[in-house]
């Protein structure tokens, strides 16, 4: 009987240790800070840098670009469409668009961009997000309608209690998807989940 008590005690101690180890990072800010600091140090100093792909180009929209537009947000969809046409004419294999189409702008430009996206000869993957990422139900409903029949990939970021995005897996998913779908001999499709279009 005594050995059963010892086993039960050891099991309880083991479970308690696991609970404290796993739960402390979530419940105690000091432990979470130390855990994140060690993880940052490991990534910065111990992990070798990932190999860079030479066939991916990021066309960034910066302050200089925005200064020449009639309004800042949402991005002028007429201009965005012209960039897509230019990239396609330049011979790119695929295009990833990290811009949310979550509200209407100028009706003519919205319709023209949608037509360009629908008629594109190269695969195009468009970003989408959900209500937990900060969108309203009205925005997700518009987004779902706009992205109908288009390839799309989720780009939401998971942040820690301090509001810092430490997991960029989803952030790079869009570019990885565009690169994969543009690879010769490979076809991929994406479906927008029902939760992203529910009003």
C-alpha positions in Angstrom: 0.0 0.0 0.0 2.8 2.3 0.8 4.3 2.0 -2.7 1.0 2.9 -4.2 1.0 6.2 -2.2 4.5 6.9 -3.4 3.6 6.3 -7.0 0.5 8.6 -6.5 2.7 11.3 -4.9 5.2 11.1 -7.7 2.5 11.3 -10.3 0.9 14.3 -8.6 4.3 16.0 -8.3 5.0 15.3 -12.0 1.6 16.6 -13.1 2.1 19.7 -10.9 5.5 20.4 -12.4 4.1 20.1 -15.9 1.2 22.4 -15.0 3.5 25.0 -13.4 6.0 24.9 -16.3 3.4 25.2 -19.0 1.0 27.6 -17.2 3.6 29.9 -15.7 4.4 31.4 -19.0 0.8 32.2 -19.6 -0.2 33.3 -16.1 2.9 35.1 -14.8 4.1 38.1 -16.9 7.7 37.9 -15.5 8.0 34.3 -16.6 6.5 35.0 -20.0 8.9 37.9 -20.5 11.9 35.7 -19.6 10.7 33.0 -21.9 10.3 35.4 -24.8 13.7 37.0 -24.1 15.4 33.6 -24.2 13.5 32.7 -27.4 14.6 36.0 -29.0 18.2 35.4 -28.0 18.0 31.9 -29.5 16.6 33.1 -32.8 19.0 36.1 -33.0 22.3 34.3 -32.1 21.9 30.6 -32.4 19.6 29.9 -35.4 21.2 30.1 -38.8 19.5 32.6 -41.1 17.0 31.0 -43.5 18.0 30.6 -47.1 16.7 33.5 -49.2 14.9 32.8 -52.5 16.2 34.8 -55.4 13.0 34.5 -57.4 10.8 36.5 -55.0 10.5 40.3 -55.2 8.6 42.4 -52.7 7.0 45.5 -54.2 6.5 47.7 -51.1 4.0 50.5 -50.7 5.9 53.2 -48.7 5.4 56.9 -47.8 6.8 58.0 -51.2 4.3 55.9 -53.0 1.4 57.1 -50.8 2.4 60.7 -51.3 1.5 60.5 -54.9 -1.9 59.1 -54.4 -5.2 61.0 -53.9 -5.9 59.1 -50.6 -3.9 56.8 -48.3 -6.4 54.2 -47.3 -7.6 52.0 -48.7 -4.9 51.9 -51.4 -6.1 53.4 -54.7 -7.5 50.3 -56.4 -7.0 51.8 -59.9 -3.3 52.2 -59.2 -3.1 48.7 -57.6 -4.6 47.2 -60.7 -2.1 49.0 -62.9 0.8 47.6 -60.9 -0.7 44.1 -61.3 -1.0 44.5 -65.1 2.6 45.8 -65.2 3.9 42.9 -63.1 2.0 40.4 -65.4 3.5 42.1 -68.5 6.9 41.9 -66.9 6.7 38.1 -66.9 6.2 37.2 -63.2 5.1 33.6 -62.5 2.7 34.6 -59.6 1.6 37.6 -57.6 0.9 37.7 -53.8 -1.2 40.8 -52.7 -0.8 41.6 -49.0 -3.6 44.2 -49.1 -7.0 43.6 -47.5 -10.0 44.3 -49.7 -12.4 44.8 -46.8 -14.4 47.8 -47.9 -15.6 49.5 -51.0 -13.8 52.5 -52.5 -14.6 54.1 -55.9 -17.1 51.8 -57.6 -15.5 52.0 -61.0 -12.0 51.3 -59.7 -13.2 48.4 -57.5 -15.0 46.9 -60.5 -11.9 47.4 -62.8 -9.5 45.8 -60.3 -11.8 42.8 -59.8 -12.0 42.4 -63.5 -8.1 42.5 -63.8 -7.8 40.0 -61.0 -10.4 37.7 -62.6 -8.7 37.9 -66.1 -5.1 37.6 -64.9 -3.0 35.1 -66.8 -0.7 34.4 -63.9 -1.8 33.0 -60.5 -2.7 35.7 -58.0 -3.0 35.0 -54.2 -4.9 37.7 -52.2 -4.7 38.3 -48.4 -7.7 38.0 -46.2 -8.3 38.3 -42.4 -11.1 37.8 -39.9 -13.0 39.5 -37.1 -10.5 38.4 -34.4 -7.8 40.2 -36.5 -9.7 43.5 -36.1 -12.2 43.5 -39.0 -15.9 44.1 -38.5 -18.5 41.7 -39.7 -19.4 44.2 -42.4 -15.8 44.2 -43.6 -15.5 40.4 -43.6 -18.8 40.2 -45.6 -17.5 42.7 -48.2 -14.1 40.9 -48.3 -15.8 37.5 -48.9 -17.8 38.9 -51.8 -14.8 40.7 -53.3 -12.6 37.6 -53.1 -15.2 35.2 -54.7 -13.5 33.0 -57.2 -10.0 34.3 -56.3 -7.2 32.4 -54.6 -6.7 33.7 -51.1 -4.6 33.0 -48.0 -5.0 34.0 -44.4 -2.5 36.7 -43.1 -3.5 37.3 -39.5 -0.8 37.6 -36.9 -0.7 36.0 -33.5 0.6 38.4 -30.8 1.7 37.8 -27.2 0.2 39.7 -24.2 2.6 42.6 -24.9 1.2 42.9 -28.4 4.3 41.7 -30.2 4.0 39.3 -33.1 6.4 36.5 -32.5 5.0 33.9 -34.8 5.4 35.0 -38.4 4.4 31.7 -40.0 1.1 33.1 -41.1 2.6 36.4 -42.2 4.8 34.7 -44.8 2.2 32.2 -45.8 0.8 34.5 -48.5 4.2 34.9 -50.2 5.0 31.2 -49.8 1.6 30.4 -51.4 2.2 32.8 -54.3 5.7 31.3 -54.9 4.4 27.7 -54.7 1.5 28.4 -57.0 3.8 30.0 -59.5 6.2 27.1 -59.6 6.2 25.2 -62.8 4.1 22.1 -62.8 2.3 22.8 -59.6 -1.3 24.0 -59.1 -2.8 25.0 -55.8 -6.2 26.4 -54.9 -7.5 28.1 -51.7 -11.0 28.4 -50.4 -12.2 31.3 -48.2 -13.6 29.7 -45.0 -17.3 30.3 -44.1 -16.3 32.2 -40.9 -14.6 34.9 -43.0 -17.7 35.8 -44.9 -20.3 35.5 -42.2 -22.1 38.8 -41.5 
